[in-house]
Amino acid sequence: MTTMKLGSACKTALAVAVTSSLFVGSAQAQLAGHNVILVHGFQQEDLANPPADLQAVKDAGEDYWRTFWLSRAEARIDWASDGRVEGKIAQQAYQQVRQISQQGLCNNYCIIVSHSTGDLVTRYLLENQARWLQSEGLPPLKILASLDYSGAGGGTDLADLAMDLAYNDSWYNWPLRAAVEAFTGIEPEPGKLGVVNDLQTNVSRNLAVSPNTIPRLRFVAGGSSYGGITKPFISGTDDGVVPTHSACGATTAVGIDSCSDSISLAGKVTSQDGPDALYYNHFPILMNEGVTHSGVLGTETGNISVPVVNNRTLGVQVDFASRTYNQRAWWQLWGAGDTYIEVPGSDQTDMSTLVYTTLNN
């Protein structure tokens, strides 16, 4: 037996309509009337073949977002993964932040969209960009909110293992080595891991952690990457690269099952091992058990998104449709079954299209 509780008719119509947005011929390079800035994630190719110059970095950054967000953004902050956040990455990012300020692109506020390690880079930029720009007599960027997909700002076990393997590889078995090399793209060596150093759990969680007034909206994945070989080495649930504690914005690096203590990544309403607390101004908006670490950027459909924080204004209006229903397993002969919550129609589109279509309304 299935019972249903739907949101407003407007919300439901929007959820059904997200699929049609895939066929829109020309995209507006704004979100909710504001210019969008993209901050990409870790690019393992940079470790094997460090980019020759900033133009090479920007070319790779353009390719990174081509699937969905590139045509919907006015600017990008591109950076090379063979550097460190407080060193080369900050220098490259500042050149682009300065240009964005000079062009006045954020005079009416901007929205940042980050992915993976871009979450950590964004956090560092948000803490420092005003001071950097004011020192040159330039206006700070006005940022309304940051949409963080599979955010790695809390680090990942894979980075910890990569550093261990780089300095002492004598005892590591082949499954662990394969997982680490799938993540880094190289055989780890001291001095050649770049931003992977900053993705170590303890390092990332001590970098630019001052409370910030800009809302960080979190979009969390739980699918498998690299054929699933990395999952056994990441604590709690994960998306094959980033543990859920990081993607949710939890204040501690403890393996957890969900961003909520009462809803699973699959939307089942039941007790969960959720975060004890979240970083200030971090809000888990959607979870999706099936989508992968990279699939959140627009490549994967057929996965149900689950609302966590909803019907709130967090810089932008967060107003996802929601559906609550009961479902019995095939072997359950009586009773109402289990209760689930979902964004109706979310399996008909990809996660980026769903978010863009909803927040741009």
TAKAKA-V331475 format. One record per helix or strand of 2 or more residues. SS is the DSSP state (H for helix, E for strand). FROM is the first residue (numbers start at 1). TO is the last residue. If there is no record, write none. Layout:
((SS	FROM	TO) (SS	FROM	TO))
This chain:
((E	4	6) (H	9	23) (E	30	31) (E	34	39) (H	45	48) (H	54	64) (H	69	72) (E	75	77) (H	85	103) (E	110	115) (H	118	134) (E	143	149) (H	157	167) (H	174	184) (H	194	197) (H	201	204) (E	215	221) (H	226	228) (H	231	233) (H	244	248) (E	268	269) (E	282	288) (H	295	297) (E	306	307) (E	312	313) (E	317	318) (E	323	327) (E	338	342) (H	346	348) (H	351	359))
